[in-house]
Amino acid sequence: MTAVELTNKPDPSLLLTSSNGDHVPIEIIHHILSILEIQGQFRALCKVQQLSSAFHHLTSPYLYRHVHIYASICPILPTVREM
């Protein structure tokens, strides 16, 4: 299978097709995205999200399901104990 392109169908009936016309079931895409999430491959998920607006829509729940804010990265935010 070669490059994947998206047809102009609204979600949830979004069809993914290869350049030779083979359909890729949306369940396969979700399975791949869930594997990336489980493995902590957030950079890869970000790259997939940037492929198209459809991939952005599909990938966002995997990126923002659990949001962690670390004090070392954002020290200006008060911690729960300080509030």
Backbone as a printed PyTorch tensor [residue, N CA C, xyz], in Angstrom:
tensor([[[  0.8350,  -1.1660,   0.0000],
         [  0.0000,   0.0000,   0.0000],
         [  0.8910,   1.2450,   0.0000]],

        [[  0.4750,   2.2360,  -0.7170],
         [  1.2590,   3.4650,  -0.8100],
         [  0.5920,   4.5690,  -0.0080]],

        [[  0.8550,   5.8040,  -0.3720],
         [  0.3830,   6.9540,   0.3950],
         [ -1.1220,   6.8950,   0.6280]],

        [[ -1.5250,   7.3500,   1.7950],
         [ -2.9370,   7.3410,   2.1700],
         [ -3.5060,   8.7190,   1.9230]],

        [[ -4.6640,   8.7610,   1.2770],
         [ -5.3440,  10.0330,   1.0870],
         [ -6.7650,   9.8990,   1.6130]],

        [[ -7.3540,  11.0030,   1.9910],
         [ -8.6730,  10.9870,   2.5980],
         [ -9.7090,  11.4340,   1.5840]],

        [[-10.8380,  10.7470,   1.5460],
         [-11.9250,  11.1820,   0.6900],
         [-12.7310,  12.2330,   1.4330]],

        [[-13.5460,  12.9700,   0.7180],
         [-14.3240,  14.0470,   1.3230],
         [-15.6320,  13.5200,   1.9020]],

        [[-15.5510,  12.6800,   2.8960],
         [-16.7220,  12.1350,   3.5820],
         [-16.7040,  12.6360,   5.0230]],

        [[-17.8570,  12.9950,   5.5610],
         [-17.8930,  13.4370,   6.9570],
         [-17.6460,  12.2870,   7.9080]],

        [[-17.1080,  12.5950,   9.0600],
         [-16.9260,  11.6140,  10.1130],
         [-18.3110,  11.2250,  10.6280]],

        [[-18.6750,  10.0240,  10.9450],
         [-17.8600,   8.8380,  11.1430],
         [-17.6980,   7.9630,   9.9100]],

        [[-18.2840,   8.3350,   8.7940],
         [-18.1500,   7.4930,   7.6030],
         [-16.9120,   7.8690,   6.7960]],

        [[-15.9120,   8.3880,   7.4560],
         [-14.6670,   8.7830,   6.8120],
         [-13.9960,   7.5720,   6.1860]],

        [[-13.6510,   7.6920,   4.9180],
         [-12.9750,   6.5970,   4.2310],
         [-11.5370,   6.9740,   3.9670]],

        [[-10.6390,   6.0960,   4.2870],
         [ -9.2310,   6.2740,   3.9750],
         [ -8.9150,   5.3320,   2.8310]],

        [[ -8.3200,   5.8630,   1.7860],
         [ -7.9850,   5.0220,   0.6400],
         [ -6.5270,   5.2000,   0.2800]],

        [[ -5.9290,   4.1320,  -0.2120],
         [ -4.5570,   4.2060,  -0.7030],
         [ -4.6000,   4.7530,  -2.1220]],

        [[ -3.4440,   5.0600,  -2.6730],
         [ -3.3970,   5.6100,  -4.0230],
         [ -3.8770,   4.6070,  -5.0700]],

        [[ -3.8810,   3.3110,  -4.7430],
         [ -4.3890,   2.3240,  -5.6990],
         [ -5.8540,   1.9850,  -5.4420]],

        [[ -6.5320,   2.7210,  -4.5570],
         [ -7.9630,   2.5720,  -4.3500],
         [ -8.3910,   1.6360,  -3.2460]],

        [[ -7.4600,   0.9950,  -2.5640],
         [ -7.8220,   0.1140,  -1.4500],
         [ -8.3010,   0.9410,  -0.2630]],

        [[ -9.3580,   0.4790,   0.3760],
         [ -9.8870,   1.1700,   1.5520],
         [ -9.1820,   0.6860,   2.8110]],

        [[ -8.8330,   1.6360,   3.6700],
         [ -8.2400,   1.3250,   4.9720],
         [ -9.3340,   1.5630,   6.0120]],

        [[ -9.7800,   0.5190,   6.6990],
         [-10.8400,   0.7110,   7.7040],
         [-10.4050,   1.6940,   8.7930]],

        [[-11.3350,   2.5530,   9.1960],
         [-11.0430,   3.5610,  10.2140],
         [-10.6410,   2.9000,  11.5270]],

        [[-11.1260,   1.6770,  11.7610],
         [-10.7600,   0.9480,  12.9730],
         [ -9.2660,   0.6540,  13.0150]],

        [[ -8.6740,   0.4110,  11.8540],
         [ -7.2250,   0.1620,  11.7750],
         [ -6.4660,   1.4190,  12.1890]],

        [[ -6.9200,   2.5670,  11.7090],
         [ -6.2680,   3.8370,  12.0650],
         [ -6.3800,   4.0630,  13.5740]],

        [[ -7.5630,   3.8470,  14.1360],
         [ -7.7320,   4.0150,  15.5840],
         [ -6.8510,   3.0360,  16.3630]],

        [[ -6.7160,   1.8250,  15.8720],
         [ -5.8610,   0.8410,  16.5470],
         [ -4.4010,   1.3060,  16.5410]],

        [[ -3.9390,   1.7980,  15.4050],
         [ -2.5630,   2.3060,  15.3050],
         [ -2.3650,   3.4850,  16.2500]],

        [[ -3.3250,   4.4070,  16.2720],
         [ -3.2180,   5.5720,  17.1560],
         [ -3.2170,   5.1540,  18.6250]],

        [[ -4.0090,   4.1560,  18.9770],
         [ -4.0250,   3.7060,  20.3760],
         [ -2.7060,   3.0460,  20.7630]],

        [[ -2.0910,   2.3350,  19.8390],
         [ -0.7710,   1.7470,  20.1120],
         [  0.2510,   2.8480,  20.3540]],

        [[  0.2310,   3.8880,  19.5200],
         [  1.1570,   5.0100,  19.7090],
         [  0.9280,   5.6750,  21.0620]],

        [[ -0.3410,   5.8280,  21.4550],
         [ -0.6460,   6.4390,  22.7530],
         [ -0.1330,   5.5740,  23.9000]],

        [[ -0.3910,   4.2810,  23.8520],
         [  0.0420,   3.3610,  24.9100],
         [  1.5540,   3.3630,  25.0500]],

        [[  2.2610,   3.4460,  23.9160],
         [  3.7230,   3.4350,  23.9330],
         [  4.3160,   4.8020,  24.2640]],

        [[  3.4750,   5.8090,  24.4550],
         [  3.9720,   7.1410,  24.7860],
         [  4.6390,   7.8460,  23.6210]],

        [[  4.2730,   7.4910,  22.4240],
         [  4.8630,   8.0800,  21.2170],
         [  4.1070,   9.3560,  20.8270]],

        [[  4.1840,  10.3640,  21.6920],
         [  3.4020,  11.5740,  21.4840],
         [  3.9440,  12.4290,  20.3440]],

        [[  5.2330,  12.3750,  20.1030],
         [  5.7780,  13.0880,  18.9370],
         [  5.2220,  12.5090,  17.6480]],

        [[  5.1550,  11.1860,  17.5840],
         [  4.6020,  10.5300,  16.3960],
         [  3.1310,  10.9010,  16.2250]],

        [[  2.3820,  10.9240,  17.3270],
         [  0.9790,  11.3250,  17.2520],
         [  0.8470,  12.7640,  16.7640]],

        [[  1.7430,  13.6390,  17.2130],
         [  1.7300,  15.0310,  16.7490],
         [  1.9940,  15.1130,  15.2510]],

        [[  2.9070,  14.3060,  14.7690],
         [  3.2090,  14.2840,  13.3320],
         [  2.0100,  13.7860,  12.5350]],

        [[  1.3480,  12.7410,  13.0300],
         [  0.1520,  12.2260,  12.3560],
         [ -0.9410,  13.2920,  12.3580]],

        [[ -1.0710,  14.0050,  13.4640],
         [ -2.0920,  15.0390,  13.5860],
         [ -1.9090,  16.1400,  12.5400]],

        [[ -0.6790,  16.3860,  12.1220],
         [ -0.3810,  17.4520,  11.1750],
         [ -0.5820,  17.0500,   9.7140]],

        [[ -0.9200,  15.7870,   9.4520],
         [ -1.0640,  15.3200,   8.0740],
         [ -2.2310,  15.9720,   7.3420]],

        [[ -3.3530,  16.1030,   7.9970],
         [ -4.5380,  16.6970,   7.3650],
         [ -5.5460,  17.0390,   8.4490]],

        [[ -6.5890,  17.7510,   8.0610],
         [ -7.6130,  18.0920,   9.0530],
         [ -8.3380,  16.8410,   9.5490]],

        [[ -8.5090,  15.8510,   8.6920],
         [ -9.1520,  14.6040,   9.1210],
         [ -8.2810,  13.8610,  10.1260]],

        [[ -6.9730,  13.7760,   9.8600],
         [ -6.0840,  13.1240,  10.8130],
         [ -5.9910,  13.9380,  12.0990]],

        [[ -6.0660,  15.2600,  11.9890],
         [ -6.0730,  16.1040,  13.1830],
         [ -7.2710,  15.7430,  14.0530]],

        [[ -8.4210,  15.6090,  13.4300],
         [ -9.6460,  15.2520,  14.1490],
         [ -9.5380,  13.8620,  14.7810]],

        [[ -8.9660,  12.9120,  14.0680],
         [ -8.8490,  11.5450,  14.5750],
         [ -7.8260,  11.4250,  15.7020]],

        [[ -6.7510,  12.1990,  15.6310],
         [ -5.6260,  12.0570,  16.5530],
         [ -5.8000,  12.8490,  17.8480]],

        [[ -6.5310,  13.9400,  17.8090],
         [ -6.6530,  14.8120,  18.9850],
         [ -7.0660,  14.0950,  20.2670]],

        [[ -8.0550,  13.2000,  20.2450],
         [ -8.4110,  12.5190,  21.5010],
         [ -7.2690,  11.7010,  22.1010]],

        [[ -6.3960,  11.1800,  21.2690],
         [ -5.2760,  10.3770,  21.7720],
         [ -4.2000,  11.2720,  22.3910]],

        [[ -4.1010,  12.4980,  21.9130],
         [ -3.0990,  13.4180,  22.4580],
         [ -3.5760,  14.1080,  23.7330]],

        [[ -4.8670,  14.3700,  23.8270],
         [ -5.3710,  15.1780,  24.9350],
         [ -6.2280,  14.3930,  25.9190]],

        [[ -6.1750,  13.0790,  25.8550],
         [ -6.9430,  12.2510,  26.7870],
         [ -6.4620,  12.4740,  28.2230]],

        [[ -5.1600,  12.5380,  28.4190],
         [ -4.5540,  12.7700,  29.7340],
         [ -3.5460,  13.9020,  29.5800]],

        [[ -3.8370,  15.0350,  30.1880],
         [ -2.9450,  16.1900,  30.1070],
         [ -2.1960,  16.2960,  31.4270]],

        [[ -0.8780,  16.3570,  31.3450],
         [ -0.0300,  16.4690,  32.5320],
         [  0.7110,  17.8010,  32.4680]],

        [[  0.6400,  18.5560,  33.5470],
         [  1.3690,  19.8190,  33.6420],
         [  2.3960,  19.6480,  34.7490]],

        [[  3.6400,  19.7650,  34.3810],
         [  4.7300,  19.5670,  35.3290],
         [  5.2370,  20.9180,  35.8230]],

        [[  5.4550,  21.0290,  37.1310],
         [  5.9360,  22.2740,  37.7230],
         [  7.2930,  22.6680,  37.1610]],

        [[  8.1180,  21.6960,  36.8220],
         [  9.4400,  22.0110,  36.2830],
         [  9.3440,  22.6650,  34.9070]],

        [[  8.2850,  22.3810,  34.1900],
         [  8.1050,  22.9700,  32.8630],
         [  7.3650,  24.2970,  32.9620]],

        [[  6.4240,  24.3850,  33.8690],
         [  5.5980,  25.5840,  33.9950],
         [  5.5590,  26.0310,  35.4590]],

        [[  6.6550,  26.5900,  35.9530],
         [  6.7430,  26.9180,  37.3800],
         [  5.8270,  28.0520,  37.8290]],

        [[  5.2650,  28.8210,  36.9100],
         [  4.4220,  29.9410,  37.3370],
         [  3.0270,  29.4940,  37.7690]],

        [[  2.6400,  28.2590,  37.4610],
         [  1.3360,  27.7650,  37.8890],
         [  1.4060,  27.3210,  39.3450]],

        [[  0.4400,  27.7230,  40.1610],
         [  0.4460,  27.2730,  41.5580],
         [  0.0770,  25.7980,  41.6320]],

        [[  0.6390,  25.1170,  42.5780],
         [  0.2900,  23.7150,  42.7670],
         [ -1.0000,  23.6260,  43.5710]],

        [[ -1.6010,  22.4830,  43.6140],
         [ -2.8590,  22.2910,  44.3370],
         [ -2.6750,  22.5770,  45.8230]],

        [[ -1.5400,  22.2070,  46.3780],
         [ -1.2840,  22.4340,  47.8080],
         [ -1.2170,  23.9190,  48.1470]],

        [[ -0.7400,  24.7340,  47.2090],
         [ -0.6020,  26.1610,  47.4720],
         [ -1.9330,  26.8870,  47.3790]],

        [[ -2.9240,  26.2980,  46.7460],
         [ -4.2150,  26.9600,  46.5370],
         [ -5.0480,  26.8170,  47.7320]]])
